[in-house]
């Protein structure tokens, strides 16, 4: 009896399926590894120390939103910087 081989869709095809509202969860096993971004000119790395409690909270958020720790940290720092400038501008009025 011949074996039927299921075609693996491309990333674009999976994106189109998601746009149509189809369930694409079967294509994501959670077994992948996060890769660091490529080192680009103008990007600097910094080390930040976190308490175990903060790290636990951060990891909870990471699991819920399914993005890397680094992405969550960048997102919150960007948000805090934006709030700082908005408050500074409001105080100048």
Backbone torsions as a table, in degrees:
resi	resn	phi	psi	omega
1	UNK	NA	129.8	-178.4
2	UNK	-70.4	145.8	178.0
3	UNK	-87.9	134.2	177.8
4	UNK	-92.2	124.8	-179.9
5	UNK	-101.6	122.8	179.0
6	UNK	-80.5	131.2	179.3
7	UNK	-70.8	131.1	176.7
8	UNK	-86.5	121.8	-178.1
9	UNK	-71.7	154.8	176.2
10	UNK	-75.8	169.0	177.9
11	UNK	-60.1	-39.2	178.6
12	UNK	-64.8	-39.5	178.6
13	UNK	-66.2	-38.8	177.1
14	UNK	-64.7	-41.2	178.4
15	UNK	-61.8	-41.0	178.3
16	UNK	-64.7	-39.3	177.4
17	UNK	-62.0	-43.0	179.1
18	UNK	-63.9	-40.0	177.8
19	UNK	-61.3	-31.5	178.4
20	UNK	-82.2	-2.6	178.6
21	UNK	87.2	11.0	179.8
22	UNK	-76.4	152.3	177.6
23	UNK	-75.6	118.8	-178.9
24	UNK	-111.6	9.8	-175.0
25	UNK	-61.5	-25.9	-179.1
26	UNK	-65.8	-18.2	-180.0
27	UNK	-86.4	-6.1	-177.1
28	UNK	-121.5	109.5	-175.8
29	UNK	-94.4	-15.7	-176.1
30	UNK	80.0	5.8	-178.8
31	UNK	-89.3	-5.9	-177.1
32	UNK	-71.1	166.5	179.4
33	UNK	-113.3	140.7	175.3
34	UNK	-73.1	134.0	177.9
35	UNK	-107.0	139.4	178.1
36	UNK	-69.4	152.5	178.2
37	UNK	-65.7	156.6	176.8
38	UNK	-67.3	143.2	179.4
39	UNK	-70.8	117.0	-177.7
40	UNK	-114.5	151.3	177.9
41	UNK	-59.9	137.2	178.9
42	UNK	89.6	-3.1	178.4
43	UNK	-103.3	129.5	176.9
44	UNK	-119.3	142.7	175.9
45	UNK	-92.9	144.5	175.8
46	UNK	-133.1	154.6	175.0
47	UNK	-103.4	137.2	179.4
48	UNK	-130.2	131.7	177.4
49	UNK	-93.2	135.5	177.8
50	UNK	-123.0	147.0	172.1
51	UNK	-71.6	157.7	177.7
52	UNK	-57.3	-35.8	-179.9
53	UNK	-65.6	-43.5	179.0
54	UNK	-64.9	-39.9	-180.0
55	UNK	-64.9	-38.7	177.4
56	UNK	-63.1	-44.8	178.2
57	UNK	-63.6	-42.5	178.2
58	UNK	-60.1	-44.9	179.8
59	UNK	-64.9	-33.3	175.1
60	UNK	-62.0	-44.4	178.9
61	UNK	-64.5	-44.2	-179.9
62	UNK	-56.3	-44.9	179.8
63	UNK	-65.6	-38.7	-177.8
64	UNK	-70.0	-40.1	-177.1
65	UNK	-95.5	-7.9	174.7
66	UNK	58.5	44.7	171.8
67	UNK	-132.8	169.5	-174.3
68	UNK	-71.4	159.6	174.1
69	UNK	-54.7	-46.3	-177.4
70	UNK	-59.1	-42.2	179.8
71	UNK	-64.5	-40.6	178.7
72	UNK	-65.7	-44.4	179.3
73	UNK	-61.0	-46.2	179.0
74	UNK	-60.8	-41.8	-178.8
75	UNK	-61.2	-46.1	-178.6
76	UNK	-71.2	-34.8	176.8
77	UNK	-66.9	-42.9	177.4
78	UNK	-59.1	-43.7	179.9
79	UNK	-62.3	-43.1	179.9
80	UNK	-66.2	-40.8	178.3
81	UNK	-64.1	-43.4	178.1
82	UNK	-60.9	-42.8	178.6
83	UNK	-63.4	-39.2	178.2
84	UNK	-58.8	-49.8	-178.6
85	UNK	-67.3	-35.5	177.4
86	UNK	-66.1	-41.1	178.2
87	UNK	-66.4	-41.1	178.8
88	UNK	-62.2	-41.4	179.2
89	UNK	-67.3	-41.0	-179.7
90	UNK	-65.4	-35.9	179.7
91	UNK	-71.1	-25.9	-179.0
92	UNK	-77.2	-16.1	-178.2
93	UNK	-76.1	NA	NA
